[in-house]
Amino acid sequence: MLNQQNDNLLVGTKQGHLLMYSVTPRNGELKRDMQLLRYNKTFSKKPIQQLEVVPEHNILIRLSDNVISVHDMAIINFPIITTIQKTKGATLFTMDVKKHERLTGGVAVTVRICVAVKRKLQLYYWKNSDFHEFRSDLTVADTPRALEWCNETIVVGLKNDYSIIELSEAAKTKELFPTGKSPEPIITKLTDNTFALAKETQSVFMNYLGDPTVTYAIKWSQTPNALAYDDPYLLALLPTSVQVQTFEPVMNVQTLPVSGCTVIRRCKQGVVYVASLDHVWCLQSVPREKQIHVLLERKQFQLALKLTNSSENSEEDKKKNVYQIQTLYAFDLFRKKQFHDSMNEFLNLKTDPYDVIRLFPTLLPQQARGEAVSVDAGLVRLEDKDLESGLLALIEYLTAVRLQMKTKGAESTSDEKLLQIIDTTLLKYPYDVIRLFPTLLPQQARGEAVSVDAGLVRLEDKDLESGLLALIEYLTAVRLQMKTKGAESTSDEKLLQIIDTTLLKCYLQTNDALVAPLLRRNHCHLEETERTLKKHQKYNELVILYQTKGIHNKALEILQKQSDQSDGGLKGPDWTIQYLQGLGKEHINLIIQFSGWVLDKHPEDGLKIFTEDMPEVEQLPRPRILDYLLRTQKSLVIPYLEHVIHVWKDTNPLFHNVLIHQYREKVLELCRDDATQLQIQQGNNLRTKLLNFLEKSEHYVPETVHVHFPYDSMYEERAIILERLGKHEQALSIYVIIMNDIERAIAYCDRVHAKGSTDVFVPLIRLLVDPPTASGWLGGLTTGPDKMGRPNVDKALEILERKADKIPPLAVLDRLPDNIPLTKIKHFLSASLQTQLNNRRRTQMLKGLLYAEHLQVQEMRMHHESKSVTMTDMNICPVCKKRFGNQRFIVT
């Protein structure tokens, strides 16, 4: 086993010996001098399986004899600090070391290890010179053969596959992929969040979530025995060599002939050790500066950038070197005619736009063309198709630069001059570019394109796609420019129309998801766009076009036709419902016209057209909608009115009256003689709603609804309406004679008395003592002879006793029979007399209080009248500063 502490190399042997060597570089040479510093022959009785060093705590973690031990590196013979007895049977372990700042200052180092013991994973943390468990053991499907700690997950390599285990409470396991024919699984940690997995002759790169970080794999010439990562190089230990590759970008760097090696270990930046049974080799990288110089000569810029970023130079030097390399890379992309990528690099680098425009000398103003020689002397002159591609990329670049400069403002004369050159370059007439794609022009403009594109090669397949993407970028920039300054003439409006129509056709051929956003604010040619969208069967986008142009009739016709198409994106009524909801009250005729088919097929969903909580829906003319529903969808009238009244709190008496009528009709329909049990139950529920509404609503007209109720049923509802009309005797007659519910009649009287009617109990007593005996006594209500002429004097006397304080005695005594003994009304008379006495005393007391108040007011009046003020011609007004003698009027 190999490991390193600073410049010291630790070597563990199969005999259990531990050797520490000092490895120091020679001055100006790649070779290193080695010197044995320590040698512990009794370090372990069994072969050393694994070693890990934690220099921050100066400890050495050893796996030997299948148990984990910790040694003190500060003492020469590496004495044991602690042994984790629970790890007996361990086969391997992995370690996680993290540094973080304490709140009180300083840096804290956290050390955690995961130990594989048969099919268990044990987890420990280091504290107070010992390892402690920090969670329960994890169980895996087989004995782990490779382990790596990555972020808050453990990557496990089993005999047949790889998996990831989260260290959360749930400890979720995610299986990755099989190991293939590899003899052993190999896991190599790249960063804190990424790692590489070996599968036969390939290495796959993933993150701690189990997702691939790149879409490709590195291929080795043979199946690796082990891997090591020295950023940015991945080294594979093969049976006969060590192969070095990079994966971003993928590049085979070199192969070193070394055979018989079993261990490879990266100890620090640029230093990797390789060991066989009896030899140790040190692989040292060439100095970074020399590597970068060679890579730049070979035009391998991406790898040169990675080496620069990972170098040990100062941040300022790194930034300077990176800028120079990226600039060389951008110019190289231009030479390779990768114009789009080149311009993106220039934009990210904030390269001087003068230097970019000089790549196209003919675009510079006349006086500036001589300056371009020094910049583009080594560049290939662009012609024909290459020139067109370059110009399109330049347009995109200049548009972005111009937007940046406009945002921050021109800070100097040179900035203003640069903006002038950019605007001059961009404002070349865009027809010339659009005509390069004749099929995209509107029908009437295609004839004009012949002169421009007669000599051009027709683009197909991938070339056409690349050309369309470049055209989209160019037209987007021109469109933004014209939108910013506004259309100043008819020709500008026509140009905007052509640009938008062309953009739409480009999007349909490249990325049709962008068609809808374009159409929401567009200047497209209507007929041309309509024809194109129908050809591509883009009915959703066609609806958006009609909507933005205000052609709602056509849009709704398409929605209706497409609602029945099972394979279309506009299936069902939802699209029509949403469209109608957004139209507003100006289009009520259209809403009513196209809501019909929705209400017929989907009545509940269709009702949302008139009840959705949207400003446009709430402002629709409700009487018009009610009339429409009454004529065509009578079953929806009740839910519509309930929403209008209970949700929108509408107080229009029309809606309250109609809702009562609808309740009444539905109850009579459901509760007929031949109704089923379910219908009767539904009718009773609806009747409860009606009774509650009649009691609580303050906005229906009782005179109007009263006449429509039947005379042979629904007596309780009629009684509530009669109460609103003030016809208390008729209402009480219904409770007493027809319903035979005296308690409800008493409750009725209590309710009315509380509202200020003092003699409401009198008709109740009269009905009990002397009920009517003739038919037709209640305005047409019919009742059987068994309910006529049954006096209930005892109940009347009981009410007199219970409600004596609410009943006027004189009015009731006239109604009582003469043969009633005084003893039966004794309590009533006593209570009435007591009430009268209390009222008299209260009146007298009030009279005395009022008289005392009157005397106090008179005393105050006399006091104020006793005061006098003498006014002479010498008195001066404090407001106007004039003498009172000169004023005709005095304001006080």
C-alpha positions, 0 to 999 in steps of 0.5 A: 500500500502507498500513501504520502504525507507532505514530501514523505512516501509511506510504503506498506508491505505484505510482511506488515512492515511500514517504511517512510521515505523522503522524496525531494526533487533535485534542483532544475531536474525531474529526478528525485532523491529518496531517503529512508526516514523511518522503518517499523518492522513490527507495524503489523503482524499481517499484510497491510491492506490499506493506508490513509493519512490525515495530516491535519490530525497527524494520524495514519489509518490502517486496515490490516488483519481485517480490522481498522487501527489508527496510529500516531504519526508524530511518534517515530514508531507509529504507535496505535492510538485506537482500534475499532473492534467492531470492524473485525472482518473489514475488507476495505474502507473509504475516507471523507475529510472536510474543512470548515470555518468555526464561528469562533475562528479557525478551521475545523477538520471533520474526518469520516470513514465508511468500512465494509464488513462483509455485507455491512457498511459501518460509518464513523467520525473522528473525535477526541482521538477515537472513531465513533459511530454516527448512524446505523449500519447500511446493508448491501446485496453483496460484499463490496469490492470498491468504495468511494465517498462522494458528497453525502453518498457512498459509491459501492462497487459489487462483483456484478454492478455499481450502486449509490447509497444516500446517507440520509435517514431513508438510505435510498439505494440507486443501482447504476449499471453492471460491471461487465466482464471487468475482474474487479470494480474500479471507482475513482473520485474526480471531485467532491461531487463526481467520480469515474466508474470502470466497465471493461475497457471504458470509464464512465463519468457520473455525479453523486446523484447517479447522473452522467456528467458527460454523454460519452465514455473514455476507451482504454487499449486494455482493461484497467487494473486501477485508475488515478486522477491528476487533474486534468489527466486520468491515468489507467494502470494496464497490464503492460503500461500506464495510459494517460488520457483527458476526458474534457476534451477526450484526448489520448496523451501518452502511454508509459511502458510499465509492467507488473504493477498492481497499485497506482496512487496520486499523492499530490498535483503532478506526482503519481506513484506506481508500485509492483511487488518489489518496485515503486515508480514515481510519475511526474508531469512536465511543468505546466508552463511547458505543457501549455506552450506545447498545447497552444502550438498544437492548437489544443486550446481547451486542454491548455485552459484546463491546465491554466485554471488548475495551475498554482499561479496567482489569480491575476496571472491566471486571469491574464493567461486565460484571456490570452488563450481564449482570444487565440481560441476565438481567432482559431475558430474563425480561421476554421470557419466556425463563425458562430462559436467564434463570435460567442467567444469574442462576446464572452471575452468582451473583445474590442469590437474594432478587432472583430469588425476588422475581420471583415474589412469591406464592412468598415467605414472608408477611413478605417479600412487601412487599419484592418491590415495588421489584424487580418493579414494572416486570415483567409479571405472569405468568399461566397457561402463562407462570407454569408455565414460569417456575416450572419454570425457577425450580425448576432455578435454586433447586436449583442454588443450594441445592446450592452453598450446601449444599456450602460451608455456611451462613456467616451467619444471612442464608444460613440464612434464604435456605436456608429460603426456597429449601427452602420454595419447592422442597418444593411437592408435586411431584405438582402439576407431574407432573400437568400432563403426564397421559400421563406418569403411571402408569396407576393415577394418571391419574385423579387428574390430572383436577382439575389439568389440566382447564383446561390447553391440551394441549401438542403438537410443539415446545411439548410438547418444551419442556415435557418438557425443563423437567419433566425438569429439575424432576424431576431436582432433586426426585429428587436431593433425595429421594435425599439425605434418603432415603425416610421413608415409603411415600408417599415411595417411591410418589412416587419411583416416579412420578418415575422412571417419569415421567422415563423417559417424558420421556427416551423423547420427548426424549433416549432416551440417558438412559434406560439411566443412569436404569434402572441405579439406579431406582425405576420402576414395573415393569409400567408401565415394562415396557409403555412400553419394549416399546411403544418397542421399547427391548429393551436398556433393558428388559434393564437394567430386568430386571437391576436388578430381579433378574428375570434369567430375563426378561432372558435370554429377551429376549436370546435372542430378539433375538440373531437380529434383524438390525436390533436392537441386541442381535444376536449372543451377546455380550450374553448372554455378558456378562450370564451372566458377571456373574450369579455362582455364586448363579445357576449354574442360570440360567447353565447353562440359558441358556448352552446355545443360545450354546454350540450356535451359538457354542461358542468365544465361549460358552466365555467364559461359564465362562473369562473372567477375572472374579471372578464367573466364577472363583467358579463351581462348576467341578465342576458346569460340568465335568459339564455340558460332559461331558454336552452339549458334550464338544468344549469340555471340553479347552479349559475344563480347560486354562484351569482348570488352566493359567490359574487354577492349580487343583490339584483332582485331579478336573480333572487326571484328567479332562483326561488322560482327554479327551486320551487319548480324543481321541488314540485317536479322531484316530489310528485306522487310517483317519484322514486325514493332517490328523487324524494331525497333530492327534492327534500335537500333542494327544499331545505335550500329553498327554505334557507334562502327564503329566510336569509335573502333580503333581496327577493320581492315577496309580492312577486314570488308569493303568487306562484306558490301552490295552494295545496302544498309548500305551506312552510315556504308560503308562511315565510313569504307571508312574514315578509309581507307582514301578514302575520295572521295568515302565516300563523294560521298555516303553522297552527291550522294546516301544519299543526305546529304550535311551537313553530308558531310561538317561535314565529311570534318571538321572532316578529316580536323581537323586530318590534311588533308588540301584538303578534301573539294576539292573532295566535291566541285568537286562532287557538281559542276561536279557530275559523270554521268556514272554508276559503278562510285563507286566501285560497289555501285548501285544507281538510275538514278534519283541521277545521274548528278545533279550539285549543284553549289550554294551549292558549292559556299555556302561551299566556303564562309563558309569554305574559311579558310580550302579550298586551292584556287588553287585546287578549282579554277581549278574545278569551271566552267569558267562561274561563275561570280567573284562576287560570289567567291569574299568572298572566294578569299578575305578570301583565300588571307587574309589567305595566307597573315596571313600565310606569316606574321606568317612565316616571324615573325617566321623566325625573331625569329629564326634568333634572337635566332641564334644570341644569341646562337652564342654570347654565343658560342663566350663568352665561347670560349674566356675563357682558362685554362692553364694545366701544369704538376703540376696540380692535378686532384680533382677526382683521386688526380694524376698529369695530366702530368702522365696521357695518357687520361683525362676524363672531 
